[in-house]
Amino acid sequence: MAAVPDEFPESKTAEIALGKTLVLITPHDTNTLTRMFKYIVCGSTGGAVAIVDDAGTAATLFVNAGGVLQFVPTILKATGTAATPLYGVVR
């Protein structure tokens, strides 16, 4: 699985950098995310988020409504994802 290029190499510290744009993410079981987001924000309904990382490891994470998922996966799967809507944060 090819890694998505990191558009934010300067933000490797523990601080959260502010974003300027929200991009609605439509979960899909096989499509990779087309850009590197700073983080992912959950809208009105929290719940499970099924992901696959750069190494191909599948996992299910949980996020509250209005919460921030500070992990950006390679694939954000439709199957197993209940949190909606999900937005990627970019500059």
N, C-alpha and C positions, 0 to 999 in steps of 0.2 A: 504494500500500500504506500503510495507516494505521499509524503508530507506536504501540507499546504505551506507555502512560503510565509514566514513571519513578517508581517507588515509593521510590527512594533518592536524592533529589537532593543530599543532604548528602555522599554518598560519591563525589564526583568526583575525589578525590585519588588518587595512585598506591598508597596503602596498601590492603590488602585488609581489609575489615571482616568480622568474624565473623558467620556465620549461625547460626540456631537450628533450622531445619527443612529437611529434604530432600524434594523433590517429584520423584517418578519422571516422567521425560519420555518419552512415547511418540512417536518420530519419525513424521512424516506429510508427504507430499509437497506438500500444499497448505494445510493448517491452520496458522494463525499460533499462536505461543505465547500463552497466555491471560494471562500475567503477566510482569512484569519480574523476572528473577532477578538476584542479585548476580553470580553466575558459575555455571558448569556443571561438575560433577565427573563424571569417568568412573569406573565401578566396576571390575570384574574384567578386562575385555577392552579393551585400547586399540586404536586404529585410526583410520580416516577418519571425519570428521564433515562431512556435506554440509549447507551452510547457505545461507540467503538473508538479506541484510541489509535495513535499512529502505529503502534506495534500490532494492531489487530485484536487487542484484548477487549472483549465485550464486558460491560458492567451496567448496573442500574444504579443511578444516583437519585436523590430526592431533593426537591426544592419547594419551598413554601411560596404561596402567592405573593408576588412582589419581591421575591427573593432573587439572589444573584448566584448563578452557577459559575464559579471562578475556575472552571476547567473548560477548555474548548476542544471538543472531540473532532475526530476526522469524519465520523458519521454520526448523525443524530437520528436514531431509528424511529419509525412510526410505530412498529410493533413494540409494545411495552412502555410507550411514552404516554402519560396521562396529563402532564402539566401543559397548560395552554393559556394564552398564546406564548410562544417563545421568541424572543428578539435577540439578535446579535447586536452588540454595541461596537460601533466604529467611530472614528474621528469625524 
